[in-house]
Amino acid sequence: METTDKSQSESATVLEGPDEEATAPDEAGGGAAPEEERPAPARPRRRVPLDGFLAAPFPWYALDEAYTGPRRLHHIGQDADGTVQHGSLGHGDEPVVRADLGDADGPRERFAVVVTVGDSPVRRTADGTGVLEATSEASAAWLAGQGLLAVTWPAQMDHTLRDDWLEQQTETAWALADDLQGPAWSTLMLPVDGVSTPFHYRESEFGWVLAGSTPGGVHLGAYGRGLSAYGLGFAVVKDVAAYADQG
């Protein structure tokens, strides 16, 4: 995948409010040579507006009813024209950036975040100067990988070193999302609306990331820490407003 200048890429999508911007990366499509835009890492907030979730032109997915813990709205991603392109729903503890992950005696957060990416075809950028590729499982993998990085701070690493580490890991996450058939990923079969579905899966000392697609065409990503991915299942959300009530 060829990438555009980051300052340009961050101008197309609003994430969790007017000051945070992101756009999902896409797979190759036909037509003119497409540009790709990287979403900025999602920063968790205790309160996320419901409006964007209600306006989405695609169904939202979350953990299925086998998960009985807390649920919440996590973040929303929109194009410059306000069209919702992706978003996520949180489960379990609210993930926060913390520097004590290496402390075996410290508290261990338990969470899973499910990312839903709308199925978008090859399309023009909002300013009409370029072409964006179609969304794909790679889009979901990138957003999930960035989401996990955004709430990870390796133990005993100061602010400057974390910035360097985050930049390096961001490039790695981008490369991994572009190579879902590569050796870094394994296949994990998980139910989606009761149907066993293949997902690309990887894990590290900081958590796990997975990505796949639903029979209905939307793309799913997920990331978590403290909760095993192996026992999870996904289902379409019947009432996303209920997540605002729990957040």
PyMOL commands that set and color helices and strands:
alter all, ss='L'
color gray80, all
select helices_A, chain A and resi 6-9+51-55+137-150+159-177+241-246
alter helices_A, ss='H'
color red, helices_A
select strands_A, chain A and resi 13-15+26-27+61-63+71-79+84-92+111-117+123-124+131-132+134-135+186-192+195-204+207-213+219-225+234-236
alter strands_A, ss='S'
color yellow, strands_A
deselect
rebuild
show_as cartoon
